[in-house]
Amino acid sequence: MALLHKKVSEIPQDAVRLNEDEAVKYFLKLVQNWENKSEVWPIVYTPGVLGATTVFSSFYINNYFRRVLKLGKYGRLSSYLPSVALPAIMATMFHSTFVLPDAVLHKQACPVCLQTRAAVFQSCFAVGYPMLLVPLSSFMFATRHFTYRLPSITEKPAEVLKLFRKLSGPITLPLTLMLAFNLTLSIFLTGKEFEAVHKVNLHLLAVERKLESEGLLPAD
């Protein structure tokens, strides 16, 4: 059964009516059992791929600040969990919750709008969030364990900001490249999700029409 948006007056009596959550769950279950996986791979793998690229970006940022602040083993686990694992989980969850369902339901009349939303989420979690959290947590650990001479954030916030700019300078180019890559990848994969949903629905409609022509299904 293909997912179709219709007015109440246009819905056949024998049609199965689904709300949005039920429709998305039905479609994703259908995709999981799809015979030709090459047709539906964007729907299956896109959230995981975006999560993986977020891990790479946030790991690089966290590792850099830990290295320049000479943290060594201090706070390693407690820094990687919120700075690397959490952004990846959030990137995957936000795409699966706020992007993929709209692609399945075609709630966005403009695919570019949904691609833009996906790009904003991905850039925030892959680069923006780590660049906000990692320096703060790294400065805290450096102050606690005396690994780097830091000005007081409460007494000299301007000096702290100046130091942040100084430390971030060497990775400006890598950050720009990672941001561009994540933006491009999220836009590309979201577009592929649209294409995959369209292909699946076209295939299901073709099967329904064939069954109707053979008299196995009642015509609309």
C-alpha positions as a Markdown table, in Angstrom:
| # | Residue | x | y | z |
|---|---|---|---|---|
| 1 | Met | 0.0 | 0.0 | 0.0 |
| 2 | Ala | 1.4 | 3.4 | -1.0 |
| 3 | Leu | 1.2 | 6.4 | 1.3 |
| 4 | Leu | -1.1 | 9.0 | -0.3 |
| 5 | His | -2.3 | 12.4 | 1.0 |
| 6 | Lys | -6.0 | 12.8 | 0.1 |
| 7 | Lys | -8.9 | 14.9 | 1.2 |
| 8 | Val | -11.5 | 13.2 | 3.4 |
| 9 | Ser | -14.0 | 13.3 | 0.6 |
| 10 | Glu | -11.5 | 11.6 | -1.8 |
| 11 | Ile | -10.7 | 8.7 | 0.5 |
| 12 | Pro | -12.2 | 5.4 | -0.7 |
| 13 | Gln | -14.4 | 3.5 | 1.7 |
| 14 | Asp | -12.0 | 0.5 | 1.8 |
| 15 | Ala | -8.8 | 2.6 | 2.3 |
| 16 | Val | -6.7 | 2.2 | 5.4 |
| 17 | Arg | -6.5 | 5.5 | 7.3 |
| 18 | Leu | -3.3 | 6.2 | 9.2 |
| 19 | Asn | -2.2 | 9.2 | 11.3 |
| 20 | Glu | 1.2 | 10.7 | 10.7 |
| 21 | Asp | 3.0 | 8.5 | 13.3 |
| 22 | Glu | 1.4 | 5.4 | 12.1 |
| 23 | Ala | 2.2 | 6.3 | 8.5 |
| 24 | Val | 5.9 | 6.8 | 9.2 |
| 25 | Lys | 6.2 | 3.6 | 11.2 |
| 26 | Tyr | 4.4 | 1.7 | 8.4 |
| 27 | Phe | 6.7 | 3.1 | 5.8 |
| 28 | Leu | 9.9 | 2.5 | 7.7 |
| 29 | Lys | 8.9 | -1.1 | 8.5 |
| 30 | Leu | 8.2 | -1.5 | 4.8 |
| 31 | Val | 11.6 | -0.2 | 3.9 |
| 32 | Gln | 13.3 | -2.5 | 6.4 |
| 33 | Asn | 11.9 | -5.5 | 4.5 |
| 34 | Trp | 12.4 | -4.0 | 1.0 |
| 35 | Glu | 13.9 | -6.6 | -1.3 |
| 36 | Asn | 16.1 | -4.2 | -3.3 |
| 37 | Lys | 18.2 | -2.5 | -0.6 |
| 38 | Ser | 20.0 | -0.3 | -3.1 |
| 39 | Glu | 16.7 | 1.6 | -3.7 |
| 40 | Val | 16.1 | 2.4 | 0.0 |
| 41 | Trp | 19.6 | 2.8 | 1.4 |
| 42 | Pro | 19.3 | 6.6 | 2.0 |
| 43 | Ile | 16.3 | 6.0 | 4.3 |
| 44 | Val | 18.1 | 3.2 | 6.2 |
| 45 | Tyr | 21.6 | 4.6 | 6.6 |
| 46 | Thr | 21.4 | 8.4 | 6.5 |
| 47 | Pro | 20.8 | 9.0 | 10.3 |
| 48 | Gly | 23.7 | 6.7 | 11.1 |
| 49 | Val | 26.0 | 8.2 | 8.6 |
| 50 | Leu | 25.4 | 11.7 | 9.9 |
| 51 | Gly | 26.0 | 10.5 | 13.4 |
| 52 | Ala | 29.3 | 9.0 | 12.3 |
| 53 | Thr | 30.5 | 12.2 | 10.7 |
| 54 | Thr | 29.5 | 14.1 | 13.8 |
| 55 | Val | 31.7 | 11.7 | 15.9 |
| 56 | Phe | 34.6 | 12.4 | 13.6 |
| 57 | Ser | 34.2 | 16.2 | 13.8 |
| 58 | Ser | 33.6 | 16.4 | 17.5 |
| 59 | Phe | 36.4 | 13.9 | 18.3 |
| 60 | Tyr | 38.8 | 16.1 | 16.3 |
| 61 | Ile | 37.8 | 19.2 | 18.2 |
| 62 | Asn | 37.9 | 17.6 | 21.6 |
| 63 | Asn | 41.2 | 15.9 | 20.9 |
| 64 | Tyr | 42.8 | 19.2 | 19.7 |
| 65 | Phe | 41.8 | 21.2 | 22.8 |
| 66 | Arg | 42.9 | 18.5 | 25.1 |
| 67 | Arg | 46.2 | 18.3 | 23.4 |
| 68 | Val | 47.0 | 22.1 | 23.4 |
| 69 | Leu | 45.8 | 22.4 | 27.0 |
| 70 | Lys | 48.1 | 19.4 | 27.9 |
| 71 | Leu | 45.3 | 17.5 | 29.7 |
| 72 | Gly | 46.7 | 14.1 | 29.0 |
| 73 | Lys | 44.5 | 11.5 | 30.8 |
| 74 | Tyr | 42.8 | 14.0 | 33.0 |
| 75 | Gly | 39.0 | 13.9 | 32.5 |
| 76 | Arg | 39.3 | 11.9 | 29.3 |
| 77 | Leu | 36.1 | 9.8 | 29.7 |
| 78 | Ser | 34.1 | 12.7 | 31.2 |
| 79 | Ser | 35.0 | 14.9 | 28.3 |
| 80 | Tyr | 34.5 | 12.5 | 25.4 |
| 81 | Leu | 31.0 | 11.4 | 26.5 |
| 82 | Pro | 29.3 | 14.8 | 26.4 |
| 83 | Ser | 31.5 | 16.2 | 23.7 |
| 84 | Val | 31.6 | 13.3 | 21.2 |
| 85 | Ala | 29.0 | 10.7 | 22.0 |
| 86 | Leu | 26.1 | 13.2 | 22.9 |
| 87 | Pro | 26.4 | 15.3 | 19.7 |
| 88 | Ala | 26.4 | 12.1 | 17.6 |
| 89 | Ile | 23.3 | 10.8 | 19.3 |
| 90 | Met | 21.6 | 14.1 | 19.0 |
| 91 | Ala | 22.4 | 14.4 | 15.3 |
| 92 | Thr | 21.0 | 11.0 | 14.6 |
| 93 | Met | 17.9 | 11.6 | 16.7 |
| 94 | Phe | 17.1 | 15.0 | 15.3 |
| 95 | His | 17.4 | 13.8 | 11.7 |
| 96 | Ser | 15.3 | 10.8 | 12.4 |
| 97 | Thr | 12.7 | 12.8 | 14.3 |
| 98 | Phe | 12.5 | 16.2 | 12.5 |
| 99 | Val | 13.7 | 15.5 | 8.9 |
| 100 | Leu | 13.1 | 11.9 | 7.9 |
| 101 | Pro | 9.4 | 11.8 | 8.8 |
| 102 | Asp | 8.7 | 15.0 | 6.8 |
| 103 | Ala | 10.5 | 13.4 | 3.8 |
| 104 | Val | 8.3 | 10.3 | 4.1 |
| 105 | Leu | 5.1 | 12.3 | 4.5 |
| 106 | His | 6.1 | 15.0 | 2.0 |
| 107 | Lys | 5.0 | 17.6 | 4.6 |
| 108 | Gln | 7.5 | 20.1 | 3.1 |
| 109 | Ala | 6.3 | 21.4 | -0.3 |
| 110 | Cys | 9.8 | 22.5 | -1.0 |
| 111 | Pro | 12.5 | 19.8 | -0.6 |
| 112 | Val | 15.2 | 22.5 | -0.4 |
| 113 | Cys | 13.5 | 23.7 | 2.8 |
| 114 | Leu | 13.9 | 20.3 | 4.4 |
| 115 | Gln | 17.4 | 20.0 | 3.2 |
| 116 | Thr | 18.2 | 23.4 | 4.8 |
| 117 | Arg | 16.7 | 22.2 | 8.1 |
| 118 | Ala | 18.9 | 19.0 | 7.9 |
| 119 | Ala | 22.0 | 21.1 | 7.1 |
| 120 | Val | 21.3 | 23.4 | 10.1 |
| 121 | Phe | 20.9 | 20.5 | 12.5 |
| 122 | Gln | 24.0 | 18.7 | 11.2 |
| 123 | Ser | 26.2 | 21.8 | 11.3 |
| 124 | Cys | 25.1 | 22.6 | 14.9 |
| 125 | Phe | 25.8 | 19.2 | 16.3 |
| 126 | Ala | 28.9 | 18.3 | 14.2 |
| 127 | Val | 30.7 | 21.6 | 14.7 |
| 128 | Gly | 28.7 | 24.3 | 16.6 |
| 129 | Tyr | 28.0 | 22.3 | 19.7 |
| 130 | Pro | 31.5 | 20.8 | 20.1 |
| 131 | Met | 33.1 | 24.3 | 19.6 |
| 132 | Leu | 30.9 | 25.6 | 22.4 |
| 133 | Leu | 31.2 | 22.8 | 24.9 |
| 134 | Val | 34.7 | 21.5 | 24.3 |
| 135 | Pro | 36.6 | 24.7 | 25.1 |
| 136 | Leu | 34.6 | 25.3 | 28.3 |
| 137 | Ser | 35.1 | 21.8 | 29.6 |
| 138 | Ser | 38.7 | 21.7 | 28.6 |
| 139 | Phe | 39.4 | 25.1 | 30.3 |
| 140 | Met | 37.7 | 23.7 | 33.4 |
| 141 | Phe | 39.9 | 20.6 | 33.5 |
| 142 | Ala | 43.0 | 22.6 | 32.7 |
| 143 | Thr | 42.2 | 24.9 | 35.7 |
| 144 | Arg | 41.4 | 22.1 | 38.0 |
| 145 | His | 44.6 | 20.1 | 37.2 |
| 146 | Phe | 46.9 | 23.1 | 36.6 |
| 147 | Thr | 48.0 | 21.9 | 33.1 |
| 148 | Tyr | 47.7 | 25.3 | 31.4 |
| 149 | Arg | 47.9 | 28.9 | 32.8 |
| 150 | Leu | 44.4 | 30.3 | 32.2 |
| 151 | Pro | 42.9 | 33.7 | 33.2 |
| 152 | Ser | 39.8 | 33.6 | 35.5 |
| 153 | Ile | 36.7 | 33.3 | 33.4 |
| 154 | Thr | 34.7 | 35.3 | 36.1 |
| 155 | Glu | 37.3 | 38.1 | 36.6 |
| 156 | Lys | 38.8 | 38.3 | 33.1 |
| 157 | Pro | 36.2 | 37.0 | 30.5 |
| 158 | Ala | 37.7 | 39.1 | 27.8 |
| 159 | Glu | 41.1 | 37.4 | 28.3 |
| 160 | Val | 39.5 | 34.0 | 28.2 |
| 161 | Leu | 37.8 | 34.9 | 24.9 |
| 162 | Lys | 41.1 | 36.2 | 23.5 |
| 163 | Leu | 42.8 | 32.9 | 24.5 |
| 164 | Phe | 40.0 | 30.9 | 22.9 |
| 165 | Arg | 40.5 | 32.8 | 19.6 |
| 166 | Lys | 44.2 | 32.2 | 19.9 |
| 167 | Leu | 43.9 | 28.5 | 20.4 |
| 168 | Ser | 41.2 | 28.1 | 17.8 |
| 169 | Gly | 43.2 | 29.9 | 15.1 |
| 170 | Pro | 45.3 | 26.9 | 13.9 |
| 171 | Ile | 42.2 | 24.8 | 13.3 |
| 172 | Thr | 40.2 | 27.4 | 11.4 |
| 173 | Leu | 40.7 | 25.8 | 8.1 |
| 174 | Pro | 40.0 | 22.2 | 9.3 |
| 175 | Leu | 36.8 | 23.5 | 11.0 |
| 176 | Thr | 35.7 | 25.3 | 7.9 |
| 177 | Leu | 36.3 | 22.1 | 5.8 |
| 178 | Met | 34.4 | 19.9 | 8.4 |
| 179 | Leu | 31.5 | 22.4 | 8.4 |
| 180 | Ala | 31.3 | 22.5 | 4.6 |
| 181 | Phe | 31.5 | 18.7 | 4.4 |
| 182 | Asn | 28.8 | 18.2 | 7.0 |
| 183 | Leu | 26.5 | 20.7 | 5.3 |
| 184 | Thr | 27.0 | 19.2 | 1.9 |
| 185 | Leu | 26.6 | 15.6 | 3.1 |
| 186 | Ser | 23.4 | 16.3 | 5.0 |
| 187 | Ile | 21.9 | 18.2 | 2.0 |
| 188 | Phe | 22.9 | 15.4 | -0.4 |
| 189 | Leu | 21.6 | 12.6 | 1.8 |
| 190 | Thr | 18.3 | 14.3 | 2.5 |
| 191 | Gly | 17.8 | 14.8 | -1.2 |
| 192 | Lys | 18.4 | 11.1 | -1.6 |
| 193 | Glu | 15.9 | 10.3 | 1.0 |
| 194 | Phe | 13.3 | 12.2 | -1.0 |
| 195 | Glu | 14.2 | 10.2 | -4.1 |
| 196 | Ala | 14.0 | 6.9 | -2.2 |
| 197 | Val | 10.6 | 7.7 | -0.8 |
| 198 | His | 9.3 | 8.7 | -4.2 |
| 199 | Lys | 10.7 | 5.5 | -5.8 |
| 200 | Val | 9.1 | 3.3 | -3.1 |
| 201 | Asn | 5.7 | 5.0 | -3.5 |
| 202 | Leu | 5.8 | 4.7 | -7.3 |
| 203 | His | 6.6 | 1.0 | -7.0 |
| 204 | Leu | 3.8 | 0.4 | -4.6 |
| 205 | Leu | 1.4 | 2.3 | -6.8 |
| 206 | Ala | 2.4 | 0.3 | -9.8 |
| 207 | Val | 1.8 | -3.0 | -7.9 |
| 208 | Glu | -1.6 | -1.7 | -6.8 |
| 209 | Arg | -2.6 | -0.8 | -10.3 |
| 210 | Lys | -1.5 | -4.2 | -11.6 |
| 211 | Leu | -3.5 | -6.0 | -8.9 |
| 212 | Glu | -6.5 | -3.8 | -9.8 |
| 213 | Ser | -6.2 | -4.6 | -13.5 |
| 214 | Glu | -6.2 | -8.3 | -12.7 |
| 215 | Gly | -9.3 | -7.9 | -10.5 |
| 216 | Leu | -7.5 | -8.8 | -7.3 |
| 217 | Leu | -8.1 | -5.4 | -5.8 |
| 218 | Pro | -11.2 | -3.2 | -6.0 |
| 219 | Ala | -10.6 | -0.2 | -8.2 |
| 220 | Asp | -10.7 | 3.3 | -6.6 |
